[in-house]
Amino acid sequence: MSGPRYTVRTERAVPDQGGAALRMVVTGELDLLAEDDVARALREAVGQAGATSVVLDLTEVGFIDSSGLRALLQGRDAASARGLSFALAVVDGPVTRLLAAAGVSEWFDYA
Amino acid sequence: MTIDLIPADETERLAAVRRYDVLDTPPDGAFERITAMAARLLGVPISIVSIVDSDRIWFKSHHGLDVEQIDRAPGLCASAILQEGPWLVTDASVDPRTLANPLVAGDFGLRFYAGVPLRTHDGYNLGTLCVIDQEAREITDDELATLTDLASLVMDELELRLSARRTVSLEAELRRGAEDVARTLQESLLPPELPPVRGLDLAARYHVAYRDQVGGDFYDVIPTETGCLLVVGDACGKGTKAAALTGTARWTLRTVALHDGMPGDALARLNSVLVRADADTERYVTVALAAVRPVDEGAEVTIALGGHPHPLVVRADGTVDAIGQTSPIVGWQAGTAYVDATELLGVGDVLVLFTDGMLEAVAGHGETDDTAVRDVLRPLAGRSAEEVADALDAALGTDMRDDAAFLVAAVVSRA
């Protein structure tokens, strides 16, 4: 195995109406190896001054397992605890299949 | 003569030779370089790193001599290891210690020998670094100092290898220890054997992906007044935290199952226990919980699924059905409700509960579709639980990245 099989990138949109919209893009394999990085990036995004919303873009995630799901749930909970809106951007694929199999599709908002 | 050449501490010395584990190892560069240097620096044709075994002298490196070992009896190295310091013979043909020696008197015609013992830190001479010539000659103090330094290099190299080997075997021992702990812990999370349940023929399997890691999969069979509860679950993550969660989940289910009649209620209770118990570690489990009640001509199964793959039923006619209705994962969100679904099974039907690790081992990494598992099960209608479990075992791929557990319940006649 050479190097991470995933990437995490956070984009901050130009503030409008006094709040910042954050978009975090994760690509690759969201598993035990990626979990810590993704969870940390989500905590940092949610903790950013002025942030009002976080969209987690998972459209380029090719694999996700139970550890990856845990990172998504932690992000959702952290956003909710700070009063931020939190939404997933997904396409039909591994992410939506796992959310459905775990019975948690309805626990998330979608962008 | 041979008796004279046996050191007083020979038993311990031979143990030291064994400890360094160098006898009969292949040639290697470090020792080849040292003997080549010794021959060049002292201007002699032959240099040898010898190890004195019980009955032979074995050459770890033999520069300028195409012989790998000789008998111990005539070997001059056997004499050299009786010394603490160098053993020198400048003209063996006239030296009373060596003139009758076959290597000296015979065709080989050895005349000059200088050997420095390879002395371990605890004082045992394993063998020598020696130089040999077929001409008589003297050795200067400088040359002897060089030979002694080179002998120290040989010994350093041997010590280094011994300690590397010890590190490797220590690591292997630690790993075995970790595997033992993992196995013991894992075994404590699984029933030692499945209890007999009237009207059901049961089999279970558990496969670990990594022997030194405790997985999060678990299964259980809990007898109840009306039949039994079948449990297959999977704790998120790996290692001891997952194992602790697995243990909590399994024993909580055993307790709540006695009080809560329906599987959905039991999962709701488990959920609230885990949400409270697990606030800091933020983990969840997925569980398939099936209450099986034998009835006339079969069994009634009520099942609740907490974010877990749908169990499959192989009907006696060869069709395969997924049963249960998906509810959310267990242990994350307070107040989650779990839906019961009820299914009637006939005699000959086989119910299979499994973890996603088993599904992926059969269908491929990352797969959530159970088609491949259905394909394995379809021809197994009417077979015994063990036969079905064996067939599933055979279908597991070799590239297992996650633990795999499954529980098979074949409905049999109660008569």
Contacts between the chains, C-beta under 8 A, distances in Angstrom:
chain1	res1	chain2	res2	distance
A	32	B	237	7.1
A	32	B	238	7.1
A	62	B	366	7.8
A	63	B	365	7.5
A	63	B	366	4.6
A	65	B	366	7.8
A	65	B	402	7.7
A	66	B	234	7.3
A	66	B	236	4.3
A	66	B	237	7.1
A	66	B	284	7.9
A	66	B	286	7.5
A	66	B	356	7.7
A	67	B	236	6.6
A	67	B	237	6.0
A	69	B	236	7.5
A	69	B	329	7.8
A	70	B	236	5.5
A	70	B	237	7.4
A	70	B	282	6.7
A	70	B	283	7.1
A	70	B	284	7.1
A	73	B	282	7.7
A	73	B	284	7.8
A	73	B	332	6.0
A	74	B	282	6.1
A	94	B	366	6.2
A	94	B	368	7.7
A	97	B	368	4.6
A	97	B	369	7.9
A	98	B	368	6.5
A	100	B	326	7.2
A	101	B	307	6.9
A	101	B	309	6.6
A	101	B	326	6.9
A	101	B	356	7.6
A	101	B	368	5.3
A	102	B	286	6.8
A	102	B	307	3.9
A	102	B	328	6.8
A	102	B	329	5.0
A	103	B	305	7.3
A	103	B	306	7.1
A	103	B	307	4.6
A	103	B	326	4.4
A	103	B	327	5.0
A	103	B	328	3.9
A	103	B	329	6.4
A	104	B	307	6.8
A	104	B	328	5.1
A	104	B	329	6.1
A	104	B	332	8.0
A	107	B	328	6.9
A	107	B	333	7.0
